[in-house]
Amino acid sequence: MPSAATPGSVPEPGRRVYLDSASGEPLHPAAHQAFVAALEAAYADPRRLHHSGRAARLVLDNARAATAEALGVRPDELTFTSSGTEAVRRGLLGLRLGAARRGSRIVHTAVEHSAVLQAATWSGATTRAVAVDATGRVRLDDLDLTDAAVVACQSANHEVGTVQPVAEVAARLGDVPLFVDACASAGRLPLPDGWSALAASAHKWGGPAGVGVLVVRRGARWREPFPDDERAGEHESGFENVPAFLGAAAALQAVVAEREEENARMNALVGWIRRVVGTMPDVEVVGDPVDRLPHLVTFSCLYVDGEALVTELDRLGFEVASGSACTASSLQPSHVLAAMGALTHGNVRVSVGRDTTEDDVERFLQVLPGTVERLRARV
């Protein structure tokens, strides 16, 4: 692998490079195969007692068992939801209600995904943000549990990749339940220890979009935070998308099986990007350089507008993200970077995936420095 990029190259006409897998990984071939097969076998209501209903129930149960095995949890602890966002809301708010007698405050890290922050605000609970250091890692000495009903700590940050010390947080909580948003890391990394409820999102690991996973530990005090659904069981609502659930399970099994090799490959690609970008003038690479997700890197370019940089890179055939990765407009200022004390202007998140090649990265690094300089010259 080259140690530096050579300038002057542009992508071949019509060839595009997708570098936004942290927003959504392309569908894994295993997911596609399972999803298509299940469309014909699992269309019926899995709660009906007729033959087609029982067939759908079998597929649903198999999907749940396979997903639980891949994540290292019990099948009866796992529920599929319509999205990672729904899993976050149900997990966090259900724990808060279950601990209502203990306290009323939701404590969360300052760098949680907006799904966590918005759910906490919607609940009407008082909240407290725990500070993070310059890498985005939670400051354990800032953890105040006064009147805490639940603590929320992500497994790894969705914007800068920094892995959080979840087990260390859990060790300090006593009987306060811990909610973990693992949407950015599930499948890519083993789940951390010490949590009471956890959320994940299938499209992050190459499963179909519109599939979330909620895991509530056996014995955790969790109460339904939303109106009851008479057709569903505990933690569930709505009609199950059984084919999508099976596709998500198949993708997760495949990703976990190839995780060690793929993580090493993606980590090398991201390390290459970090080294080259780190030599560019007035550019700050953010996030922990070592204890991080293997597939993403974020950097901020001084004197460059993030929207202009994303647009120009897209014109050249490279698809990246900018701004807050968890807001309605991806170009809004990032509360994550602000909490870290990092530059929030002109930032870019690059995330490689299963299909990213060394050639893709090399051509991106050939184009990036000149693109940044051209945009600076326009200011």
MARKELO-728002 format. One record per residue (C-alpha): residue in one letter; x negated, y, z negated; residue number from 1. Coordinates in steps of 0.5 Angstrom, whole numbers, plus 2048, in hexadecimal, padded with zeros to 3 digits. Layout:
<pamars>
<pamar 'A',<X,Y,Z>,NUM>
...
</pamars>
This chain:
<pamars>
<pamar 'M',<800,800,800>,1>
<pamar 'P',<7FD,807,802>,2>
<pamar 'S',<7FB,80B,7FC>,3>
<pamar 'A',<7FD,812,800>,4>
<pamar 'A',<801,814,805>,5>
<pamar 'T',<7FF,817,80C>,6>
<pamar 'P',<802,81D,80E>,7>
<pamar 'G',<806,81F,815>,8>
<pamar 'S',<80A,819,816>,9>
<pamar 'V',<812,819,817>,10>
<pamar 'P',<817,813,817>,11>
<pamar 'E',<819,810,81D>,12>
<pamar 'P',<81F,813,821>,13>
<pamar 'G',<825,80F,81E>,14>
<pamar 'R',<821,80B,818>,15>
<pamar 'R',<824,80D,811>,16>
<pamar 'V',<821,80C,80B>,17>
<pamar 'Y',<826,80B,805>,18>
<pamar 'L',<822,80D,7FE>,19>
<pamar 'D',<828,80E,7FA>,20>
<pamar 'S',<829,807,7F7>,21>
<pamar 'A',<82A,80A,7F0>,22>
<pamar 'S',<831,80C,7F2>,23>
<pamar 'G',<833,806,7F6>,24>
<pamar 'E',<82F,800,7F8>,25>
<pamar 'P',<831,7FD,7FF>,26>
<pamar 'L',<835,7F7,7FE>,27>
<pamar 'H',<831,7F1,7FD>,28>
<pamar 'P',<832,7EB,802>,29>
<pamar 'A',<834,7E6,7FC>,30>
<pamar 'A',<839,7EB,7FA>,31>
<pamar 'H',<83C,7EC,802>,32>
<pamar 'Q',<83C,7E4,802>,33>
<pamar 'A',<840,7E3,7FC>,34>
<pamar 'F',<845,7E9,7FD>,35>
<pamar 'V',<847,7E7,804>,36>
<pamar 'A',<848,7E0,801>,37>
<pamar 'A',<84C,7E2,7FB>,38>
<pamar 'L',<851,7E6,800>,39>
<pamar 'E',<854,7E0,802>,40>
<pamar 'A',<854,7DC,7FC>,41>
<pamar 'A',<855,7E1,7F7>,42>
<pamar 'Y',<85B,7E6,7F9>,43>
<pamar 'A',<860,7E4,7F4>,44>
<pamar 'D',<862,7E7,7ED>,45>
<pamar 'P',<85D,7E3,7E9>,46>
<pamar 'R',<862,7E3,7E3>,47>
<pamar 'R',<867,7DF,7E7>,48>
<pamar 'L',<868,7D8,7E6>,49>
<pamar 'H',<869,7D5,7ED>,50>
<pamar 'H',<864,7D2,7F1>,51>
<pamar 'S',<861,7D9,7F4>,52>
<pamar 'G',<861,7DC,7EE>,53>
<pamar 'R',<85D,7D7,7EA>,54>
<pamar 'A',<858,7D7,7F0>,55>
<pamar 'A',<857,7DE,7EF>,56>
<pamar 'R',<856,7DD,7E7>,57>
<pamar 'L',<851,7D8,7E9>,58>
<pamar 'V',<84D,7DD,7ED>,59>
<pamar 'L',<84E,7E2,7E8>,60>
<pamar 'D',<84C,7DE,7E2>,61>
<pamar 'N',<846,7DB,7E6>,62>
<pamar 'A',<844,7E3,7E8>,63>
<pamar 'R',<844,7E4,7E1>,64>
<pamar 'A',<840,7DE,7DE>,65>
<pamar 'A',<83B,7E0,7E4>,66>
<pamar 'T',<83A,7E7,7E2>,67>
<pamar 'A',<83A,7E6,7DA>,68>
<pamar 'E',<834,7E1,7DC>,69>
<pamar 'A',<830,7E5,7E0>,70>
<pamar 'L',<831,7EB,7DB>,71>
<pamar 'G',<830,7E6,7D5>,72>
<pamar 'V',<836,7E7,7D1>,73>
<pamar 'R',<83C,7E3,7D0>,74>
<pamar 'P',<842,7E2,7D5>,75>
<pamar 'D',<847,7E4,7D0>,76>
<pamar 'E',<844,7EB,7CE>,77>
<pamar 'L',<844,7ED,7D6>,78>
<pamar 'T',<849,7F0,7D9>,79>
<pamar 'F',<849,7F3,7E0>,80>
<pamar 'T',<84C,7FA,7E2>,81>
<pamar 'S',<84D,7FE,7E8>,82>
<pamar 'S',<847,802,7E7>,83>
<pamar 'G',<841,804,7E3>,84>
<pamar 'T',<844,80A,7E0>,85>
<pamar 'E',<84A,806,7DE>,86>
<pamar 'A',<846,801,7DA>,87>
<pamar 'V',<842,807,7D7>,88>
<pamar 'R',<849,80B,7D5>,89>
<pamar 'R',<84C,804,7D2>,90>
<pamar 'G',<845,802,7CE>,91>
<pamar 'L',<844,809,7CB>,92>
<pamar 'L',<84B,80B,7C9>,93>
<pamar 'G',<84D,804,7C7>,94>
<pamar 'L',<847,804,7C2>,95>
<pamar 'R',<849,80B,7C0>,96>
<pamar 'L',<850,809,7BE>,97>
<pamar 'G',<84D,802,7BB>,98>
<pamar 'A',<849,806,7B6>,99>
<pamar 'A',<84E,80C,7B5>,100>
<pamar 'R',<84E,80A,7AD>,101>
<pamar 'R',<846,80B,7AD>,102>
<pamar 'G',<846,812,7B0>,103>
<pamar 'S',<848,816,7B6>,104>
<pamar 'R',<842,819,7BA>,105>
<pamar 'I',<83F,816,7C0>,106>
<pamar 'V',<837,816,7C0>,107>
<pamar 'H',<834,816,7C7>,108>
<pamar 'T',<82D,817,7CA>,109>
<pamar 'A',<82D,81E,7CE>,110>
<pamar 'V',<82B,81A,7D4>,111>
<pamar 'E',<831,816,7D5>,112>
<pamar 'H',<835,815,7DB>,113>
<pamar 'S',<83B,81A,7DC>,114>
<pamar 'A',<840,814,7DB>,115>
<pamar 'V',<83E,813,7D4>,116>
<pamar 'L',<83E,81B,7D3>,117>
<pamar 'Q',<845,81C,7D6>,118>
<pamar 'A',<848,816,7D2>,119>
<pamar 'A',<845,819,7CC>,120>
<pamar 'T',<848,81F,7CD>,121>
<pamar 'W',<84F,81D,7D0>,122>
<pamar 'S',<84F,819,7C9>,123>
<pamar 'G',<850,81F,7C5>,124>
<pamar 'A',<84A,81D,7C1>,125>
<pamar 'T',<845,821,7BE>,126>
<pamar 'T',<83E,81F,7C1>,127>
<pamar 'R',<837,820,7C0>,128>
<pamar 'A',<831,820,7C5>,129>
<pamar 'V',<82B,81C,7C3>,130>
<pamar 'A',<825,820,7C6>,131>
<pamar 'V',<820,81C,7CB>,132>
<pamar 'D',<818,81E,7CC>,133>
<pamar 'A',<815,820,7D3>,134>
<pamar 'T',<816,819,7D6>,135>
<pamar 'G',<81D,819,7D4>,136>
<pamar 'R',<81C,814,7CE>,137>
<pamar 'V',<821,815,7C8>,138>
<pamar 'R',<81E,818,7C2>,139>
<pamar 'L',<81F,813,7BD>,140>
<pamar 'D',<81E,818,7B7>,141>
<pamar 'D',<823,81C,7BA>,142>
<pamar 'L',<828,817,7B9>,143>
<pamar 'D',<82E,819,7B4>,144>
<pamar 'L',<833,814,7B2>,145>
<pamar 'T',<837,819,7AE>,146>
<pamar 'D',<83E,817,7AF>,147>
<pamar 'A',<83D,813,7B5>,148>
<pamar 'A',<842,80E,7B8>,149>
<pamar 'V',<83E,80C,7BD>,150>
<pamar 'V',<837,80D,7C1>,151>
<pamar 'A',<836,80D,7C8>,152>
<pamar 'C',<82F,80C,7CB>,153>
<pamar 'Q',<82E,80A,7D2>,154>
<pamar 'S',<829,804,7D4>,155>
<pamar 'A',<825,808,7D9>,156>
<pamar 'N',<826,80F,7DC>,157>
<pamar 'H',<82A,80F,7E2>,158>
<pamar 'E',<826,815,7E5>,159>
<pamar 'V',<81F,815,7E3>,160>
<pamar 'G',<81E,80D,7E1>,161>
<pamar 'T',<81C,80E,7DA>,162>
<pamar 'V',<81E,807,7D6>,163>
<pamar 'Q',<821,809,7CF>,164>
<pamar 'P',<81F,805,7C9>,165>
<pamar 'V',<825,803,7C8>,166>
<pamar 'A',<823,7FD,7C3>,167>
<pamar 'E',<820,802,7BE>,168>
<pamar 'V',<826,807,7BE>,169>
<pamar 'A',<82A,801,7BC>,170>
<pamar 'A',<826,7FF,7B7>,171>
<pamar 'R',<827,806,7B4>,172>
<pamar 'L',<82F,806,7B4>,173>
<pamar 'G',<831,801,7AE>,174>
<pamar 'D',<838,800,7B0>,175>
<pamar 'V',<839,805,7B5>,176>
<pamar 'P',<83B,802,7BC>,177>
<pamar 'L',<836,803,7C2>,178>
<pamar 'F',<839,804,7C9>,179>
<pamar 'V',<834,803,7CE>,180>
<pamar 'D',<835,806,7D5>,181>
<pamar 'A',<831,801,7D9>,182>
<pamar 'C',<834,803,7E0>,183>
<pamar 'A',<82D,805,7E3>,184>
<pamar 'S',<829,7FF,7E0>,185>
<pamar 'A',<82E,7F9,7E0>,186>
<pamar 'G',<82B,7F3,7E5>,187>
<pamar 'R',<824,7F7,7E6>,188>
<pamar 'L',<822,7F6,7DE>,189>
<pamar 'P',<824,7F1,7D9>,190>
<pamar 'L',<82A,7F4,7D4>,191>
<pamar 'P',<827,7F8,7CE>,192>
<pamar 'D',<829,7F5,7C7>,193>
<pamar 'G',<82D,7F8,7C1>,194>
<pamar 'W',<833,7FB,7C5>,195>
<pamar 'S',<83B,7FA,7C3>,196>
<pamar 'A',<83D,7FB,7CA>,197>
<pamar 'L',<83A,7FC,7D1>,198>
<pamar 'A',<83C,7FF,7D8>,199>
<pamar 'A',<839,7FD,7DF>,200>
<pamar 'S',<83B,7FE,7E6>,201>
<pamar 'A',<83A,7F9,7EB>,202>
<pamar 'H',<839,7FE,7F1>,203>
<pamar 'K',<832,800,7EE>,204>
<pamar 'W',<82F,7F9,7EF>,205>
<pamar 'G',<832,7F7,7F6>,206>
<pamar 'G',<839,7F5,7F4>,207>
<pamar 'P',<840,7F8,7F7>,208>
<pamar 'A',<842,7FF,7F5>,209>
<pamar 'G',<847,800,7F0>,210>
<pamar 'V',<845,7FA,7EB>,211>
<pamar 'G',<843,7FC,7E4>,212>
<pamar 'V',<841,7F7,7DE>,213>
<pamar 'L',<843,7F8,7D7>,214>
<pamar 'V',<840,7F4,7D2>,215>
<pamar 'V',<843,7F4,7CB>,216>
<pamar 'R',<83F,7F0,7C6>,217>
<pamar 'R',<843,7EB,7C2>,218>
<pamar 'G',<844,7EE,7BB>,219>
<pamar 'A',<843,7F5,7BD>,220>
<pamar 'R',<849,7FA,7BB>,221>
<pamar 'W',<84C,7FC,7C1>,222>
<pamar 'R',<853,7FF,7C3>,223>
<pamar 'E',<857,800,7C9>,224>
<pamar 'P',<856,808,7CA>,225>
<pamar 'F',<85B,808,7D0>,226>
<pamar 'P',<862,806,7D1>,227>
<pamar 'D',<864,7FE,7D1>,228>
<pamar 'D',<864,7FA,7D7>,229>
<pamar 'E',<869,7F5,7D6>,230>
<pamar 'R',<866,7F1,7DB>,231>
<pamar 'A',<85F,7F1,7D9>,232>
<pamar 'G',<85B,7EE,7D3>,233>
<pamar 'E',<857,7F2,7CE>,234>
<pamar 'H',<852,7F7,7D2>,235>
<pamar 'E',<855,7F6,7D8>,236>
<pamar 'S',<85A,7FA,7DD>,237>
<pamar 'G',<85D,7F9,7E4>,238>
<pamar 'F',<85D,7F4,7E9>,239>
<pamar 'E',<856,7F1,7E9>,240>
<pamar 'N',<852,7F1,7F0>,241>
<pamar 'V',<850,7EA,7F0>,242>
<pamar 'P',<84C,7EA,7F6>,243>
<pamar 'A',<848,7F0,7F4>,244>
<pamar 'F',<847,7ED,7ED>,245>
<pamar 'L',<844,7E7,7F0>,246>
<pamar 'G',<840,7EB,7F5>,247>
<pamar 'A',<83D,7EF,7EF>,248>
<pamar 'A',<83B,7E9,7EC>,249>
<pamar 'A',<838,7E6,7F2>,250>
<pamar 'A',<834,7EC,7F3>,251>
<pamar 'L',<832,7EC,7EB>,252>
<pamar 'Q',<830,7E5,7EB>,253>
<pamar 'A',<82B,7E6,7F1>,254>
<pamar 'V',<828,7EC,7EF>,255>
<pamar 'V',<826,7E9,7E8>,256>
<pamar 'A',<823,7E3,7EC>,257>
<pamar 'E',<81F,7E8,7F0>,258>
<pamar 'R',<81E,7ED,7EB>,259>
<pamar 'E',<817,7EC,7E9>,260>
<pamar 'E',<814,7EC,7F0>,261>
<pamar 'E',<819,7F2,7F2>,262>
<pamar 'N',<817,7F6,7EC>,263>
<pamar 'A',<810,7F5,7ED>,264>
<pamar 'R',<810,7F7,7F4>,265>
<pamar 'M',<815,7FD,7F3>,266>
<pamar 'N',<811,800,7ED>,267>
<pamar 'A',<80B,800,7F2>,268>
<pamar 'L',<80E,804,7F7>,269>
<pamar 'V',<811,809,7F2>,270>
<pamar 'G',<80A,809,7EF>,271>
<pamar 'W',<807,80B,7F6>,272>
<pamar 'I',<80C,811,7F6>,273>
<pamar 'R',<80B,813,7EF>,274>
<pamar 'R',<803,813,7F1>,275>
<pamar 'V',<804,817,7F8>,276>
<pamar 'V',<809,81C,7F5>,277>
<pamar 'G',<805,81D,7EF>,278>
<pamar 'T',<800,820,7F3>,279>
<pamar 'M',<804,825,7F7>,280>
<pamar 'P',<804,82C,7F4>,281>
<pamar 'D',<809,82F,7F0>,282>
<pamar 'V',<80D,828,7EF>,283>
<pamar 'E',<80F,825,7E9>,284>
<pamar 'V',<810,81E,7E8>,285>
<pamar 'V',<814,81C,7E2>,286>
<pamar 'G',<816,816,7DE>,287>
<pamar 'D',<812,811,7DB>,288>
<pamar 'P',<80C,80F,7DF>,289>
<pamar 'V',<80C,808,7DD>,290>
<pamar 'D',<812,806,7D8>,291>
<pamar 'R',<817,807,7DE>,292>
<pamar 'L',<81C,804,7E3>,293>
<pamar 'P',<818,801,7E8>,294>
<pamar 'H',<81C,804,7EE>,295>
<pamar 'L',<81C,80C,7ED>,296>
<pamar 'V',<818,812,7EC>,297>
<pamar 'T',<81B,819,7EC>,298>
<pamar 'F',<816,81F,7ED>,299>
<pamar 'S',<818,827,7ED>,300>
<pamar 'C',<815,82B,7F2>,301>
<pamar 'L',<814,833,7F0>,302>
<pamar 'Y',<816,838,7F5>,303>
<pamar 'V',<81A,833,7F9>,304>
<pamar 'D',<822,833,7F9>,305>
<pamar 'G',<824,82B,7F8>,306>
<pamar 'E',<82A,82C,7FD>,307>
<pamar 'A',<825,82E,802>,308>
<pamar 'L',<820,829,801>,309>
<pamar 'V',<826,823,801>,310>
<pamar 'T',<829,826,807>,311>
<pamar 'E',<822,827,80B>,312>
<pamar 'L',<820,820,809>,313>
<pamar 'D',<826,81D,80B>,314>
<pamar 'R',<825,820,812>,315>
<pamar 'L',<81E,81D,812>,316>
<pamar 'G',<822,816,811>,317>
<pamar 'F',<821,815,809>,318>
<pamar 'E',<826,815,804>,319>
<pamar 'V',<825,817,7FD>,320>
<pamar 'A',<829,81A,7F7>,321>
<pamar 'S',<828,821,7F4>,322>
<pamar 'G',<82B,824,7EE>,323>
<pamar 'S',<82F,821,7E9>,324>
<pamar 'A',<830,81A,7EB>,325>
<pamar 'C',<837,819,7E7>,326>
<pamar 'T',<83B,81F,7E9>,327>
<pamar 'A',<840,820,7EE>,328>
<pamar 'S',<83B,825,7F2>,329>
<pamar 'S',<834,821,7F2>,330>
<pamar 'L',<831,828,7F3>,331>
<pamar 'Q',<833,82B,7EC>,332>
<pamar 'P',<82E,82C,7E7>,333>
<pamar 'S',<82C,826,7E3>,334>
<pamar 'H',<82D,826,7DC>,335>
<pamar 'V',<828,820,7DB>,336>
<pamar 'L',<823,824,7DE>,337>
<pamar 'A',<825,82A,7D9>,338>
<pamar 'A',<825,826,7D3>,339>
<pamar 'M',<81E,823,7D5>,340>
<pamar 'G',<81B,82B,7D6>,341>
<pamar 'A',<81A,829,7DD>,342>
<pamar 'L',<81B,82D,7E3>,343>
<pamar 'T',<822,82D,7E6>,344>
<pamar 'H',<821,830,7EC>,345>
<pamar 'G',<81F,82D,7F3>,346>
<pamar 'N',<81F,826,7F0>,347>
<pamar 'V',<81F,81F,7F4>,348>
<pamar 'R',<821,818,7F1>,349>
<pamar 'V',<81E,813,7F6>,350>
<pamar 'S',<820,80C,7F5>,351>
<pamar 'V',<81E,806,7F9>,352>
<pamar 'G',<822,7FF,7FA>,353>
<pamar 'R',<821,7F8,7FC>,354>
<pamar 'D',<821,7FA,803>,355>
<pamar 'T',<81B,800,802>,356>
<pamar 'T',<815,7FE,805>,357>
<pamar 'E',<80E,801,805>,358>
<pamar 'D',<80E,804,80C>,359>
<pamar 'D',<815,808,809>,360>
<pamar 'V',<811,80B,803>,361>
<pamar 'E',<80B,80C,807>,362>
<pamar 'R',<80F,810,80C>,363>
<pamar 'F',<813,814,807>,364>
<pamar 'L',<80C,816,804>,365>
<pamar 'Q',<80A,818,80A>,366>
<pamar 'V',<810,81D,80B>,367>
<pamar 'L',<811,81F,804>,368>
<pamar 'P',<80B,824,803>,369>
<pamar 'G',<80C,828,80A>,370>
<pamar 'T',<813,828,808>,371>
<pamar 'V',<812,82C,802>,372>
<pamar 'E',<80D,831,804>,373>
<pamar 'R',<812,833,80A>,374>
<pamar 'L',<818,834,805>,375>
<pamar 'R',<813,838,801>,376>
<pamar 'A',<811,83C,806>,377>
<pamar 'R',<818,83E,808>,378>
<pamar 'V',<819,841,801>,379>
</pamars>
